Amino acid sequence: MYGLIWRRLPKRTWLRITISLLLIGVAGVVLWYVVFPWLEPQVPLDRVTVGR
């Protein structure tokens, strides 16, 4: 999949790297602000089930 994305980007290497970093940043922002807040209530990571 990464090879497919790399081949579809423009031919200049510096431009490919810049666009790749931009795509990684956009994916990170979407995960941080959309996916993780939606997922948090469904995954009970902060609920402790072990008692004394």
N, C-alpha and C positions, 0 to 999 in steps of 0.2 A: 504494500500500500504506500509506503514512504517513497519507494522508487517511482511509483506512478505520479505522486504529487511532485517529486523532484523533476521528473521529465516534463511535466506540464508548465513549470515555471519558466520565465524568460531565460535566455541562454547565458547572460552574464552572471558569473559566480557571485559577485558581491551583491547583486540584486536578488539572486536566489536565497542567499543567506539572510538578507534583510527581510524578505517576505516570509521566510520560514520562521524567523524569530517573531515577527508580527503575528503569524498564525498561532504560534505556541502561546503568545501572550493573550490573544483573544480567547483561545481555548481555556486558559487558566482563569481569566476573568469570568467567563460563562460558568465554569465549574464553581468558582468561589461565590458568585452572587446569585446564581439561579439553581444549580443542581444541588449543592450542599445544603442550602437552607430548606429546600423542598425535601431532601432526604433525611435531615436530622430528626424530625418527629417520628419517623418510621423506624429508626435504628436507635434502640434505647441504650446508648453507651454510657450515659451518666446515671443510670438507675442501678443502685447497688442491691444485689439480691442476697448477699452473704450477711447473716446476722451473728450476734454474739451468743 
